[in-house]
Every structure is written in C-alpha cells, then in structure tokens.
C-alpha cells in the first residue's frame, strides 16, 4: 500500500502562483501533504491563497530547491511527467500503472513526482534526472493539460491505490476454513430439506460452492450466512430458535 508520507509533488519553474495554489488543493483533496518547489518563476500571492483554500500550508512550508540535481539526493525515486517522446527514457508509464507499481513494489521508497512549467513542461535535461516518466493519456486534438490539472490526475490515481490497500485491510476477507465451514453447513441444510428434489444433488452443491468461492466473502458475510441457515433450521425444522430471534414472532 502506498504511504503518502513517502510521496512528494514537485513543481519546477512554475510561472503562475495560482497553479501552485490549485496544485496544493488537489494534493490535500487526495491525502498528500509534501510539496516541493524547484526554481519557481513566480512569487506566492493572493491567487495562490485563493485557489488553495485551506491547503496553503503546503506551499507556505514547501522546501525550495534551485535544481532537480539539488533535489535528487533526498529521494530514491524521481518520476517526471511529460506528454512527449517515449524514446527519451528506457521506462515510461501511465498514472494508473505508476500508482500500481508504487503500491506493489516501491511503497517504502521516498518518491518525488516532478511537473514542469506551464509553457514547456520538463526539458530533455530534466527528464534525464528521472527514473521513469509518466504520460497522462488525453485526446490527441488537445493533449496539453494545465499543470494543476495534471497534479490532480496523478494524485487521484495515487489516492485510489491507497484506498484499495485500505479496503483490503478493512475487508477482513474470509479464510478458506470459513468458506469450507459454510459449504458444509449448506450441504447439511440441503440434506435436511431434501433440496433439490430433482436432478443431481452433487451438481447443485458444486454450483453453490462455486458461487460462494467467487463471491469474495468477508468474515461477517460468512457469519451472516451461518446465522440465516441456523434460523431456518430452528424455525422450520423443529429446532429451538436462538434467543435473539424471539422478536420475530
């Protein structure tokens, strides 16, 4: 899972302070807090604060470097953003693939993602300082994105990768023992009610097992299914209802 503390968004040579403010807001929206400015061409003014809303601390506290070479010793992985020339580097990627790669292989690596200025983007020399570069797919009739828009796209993909990691942790996926227990409970229940009354019982159980296996169940899902089966057994097959179910009468 991506650790947002390991990710820095780097704006190099920015001409308009409003873009710095908008980029800060995009970062805050997506859970990122580390902004770095490299040789900015503007002063921070009212437009930056207006566009940032409550995200102004990101650029107010941002370290400022004179060049990417000066930045390089502080980060293990530097990624550039560019819409030009796949032949310039040995490795290029899309925002979604980049986020997946960081999540799966580089989640403990301090990573800087660099965005160039509004007029020319990153230069060839800048891209040589990067391990890979990221190209944001856009319509060929109008490919160029505003720098703060590009920041939002990248930050959004990183945030999705963070969410997927959190969901895996919170999901508490049922283990194989729980799945096997549920399959056995279903088998016993079907035997008690003589289901199905036609066709192959083994085939039906096999189909039900396939459905359970493909359902990506949580532990709570398995517990609910067991509870439902026990209720049906008690209510309709002569057993005793659990105390919690008495209120259904």
Phi, psi and omega in degrees: 000142181290133173263111184299337179292341180269358184253131174239137174261123186248124176253119183251127173066030184296133181272327190242123184295336178299326178291327176295318178296316180294322178296320178298318179296317178300318179298313180297320178303327186252016170081018178253144188233349187260104175252141176230139177249131177242122180038059179295146180257013181223162171261147178287122182229199185298324183295321178298314180293322180294317181288331183281336188057244183267009183264008184301331178303336181296316179271336176295326181258008185288133171296148179240126178244157179277336183202165176292329177298324178290328179285325191309317183297344184269352184226139180280333183225125178240123181246132177261159175242130182199148176256008185249146160053092176292346183276353186286328181234160180283347183216127174224161187204172175262165179303317183292316178295322178299313181297320178296317180297315179297318182296319188271329189237337188233030186292341179256008185263133176289120190235132174249131178248118192255134177241134181277185183283171187289338186266319186232352183069206178278140179281169175302321179295321177300314184295333177293338179276357185257146178289316173220174168228156186248130175247125178273117179299134176211166185295133185297340179283342178203082191277332191286129176255147168299146186300322180289330174295317179298320177299317180298317180300312181296314181296323178298314180295322176297320180293321176301319179296323176295317181297318180299320177295318179294322180294324178296323180289315185283339188293332181049060184300139180297137177277174185294328177299318178295321178296316179298319179298319179293317177301319180293321179295317178298318179300315179295319181295315178299323178296321181293327182258004179057050180250137356278152180283357179222165175069195185271120176293321179297319179296318179297315179297322177297318179295318179296319178299321178295319179296315180298317182295326183273356186277352179053054188285146170273167177300321180294328177296317180296317179297320178297317180297317177299317180299318179297315181296319179296321179297314180296320179297317183288318187284324188244353182241021172085007179275181180264131179290139171301152184303323183295342183264358183300331185291348181285345181281000000 
